[in-house]
Amino acid sequence: LRAHFEGRPHEEFVVVFLDAKNTPIGYQVVSVGSLTLSIVHPREVFKGALLANAQIPGPYVLYGSSLGGLISLSHTVRLPNAVVGLVFENALGPESAASAIRQENLDFSADAAQLLNATLGDRPVVVLDSDATSDGAAFARRSTNSILVNAPGIGHGIASEAPRLAVEATRLVVASVRTAGK
């Protein structure tokens, strides 16, 4: 680990994963901060640990609903090789999530500039949008391989109100990943 972090011009919050014998089995940079500060939410620490403990190797397709859209985007920016596709459901992006972030007592300040300008390249992305409060179109524009599905008449919780739509969106992204977007 020393070779990775020596001479860095900024703080990094790192989680080291250990097996039952306390032998390191991996690590994850959870947050990249400033010269003297790195802010991280406990959820980010445990997410990587849960995946490592579950022994489910990446890459991953992420499903982000509401504020989970911003969290999925943040995870993709931090670990670009680990995320190969995304589904956003009525997702709030960095453009409009400020009030929700305050309500949840989250701090994305270290990532704010990166998240505002983040692109998803050609990763397959399906955006499910049923209300005018989400950033669906903005999420769709972040990928060159995206589909925006407008679902009027369905409430904010698409996965619970129209589960087939959520499942099909996820299947579409997984199929695109498996066929390399063809």
Steps between C-alpha positions, in 0.01 A plus 500: 500500500785737575602508132146603402470785749851636539533855374129560439418874500166438671330298773336168412265298718580134441331183621719192529313169478620217726418131502418301817873476578543881469696461179440786255303378199443833331443869543277772364548875480167624632560874488756733348519826687703817517849560632393449862148355496307205360129471575318168482158369599498171698278345232789526253732316739262210551388469137844386386541276802165331435587435136846369592356276772229371266780398265309633204768630268426795276431643264160622615178638354365757746136592556453846653162631607443859609808609700646158417559639150753746637658226713524269195656781296748567781592132520550489123726807508706356787528147359455534125627151418260336747175636349402387150138613482234694688127533546376830643146515641363852559856582592621823651828618356749752629306775325197473729585277798612774740190498721484120514871487590438742790202296621704178497797677662735392219807682380592479133709819507824316421334348190281792393705628205572149375136399523373810320728428205494119510434312180425132475664442163336220307378309805148371445256714697122479530328793667148446634325831556144536628501841660622849430717515814777271377798566275415225253596679180825625654595144601419372151726764342796380710530180290526456125316169543186594690125466483263740676167339586225742599240324713222749574230394740734291712599645835849572626568136594509336158656176629212446743218632279618358167749225586497350150623829359786511752593137433492546122716813524756304702486206259556735208812648660637156592436372146677802355799441728517134405490578127740794536228748407420339165 
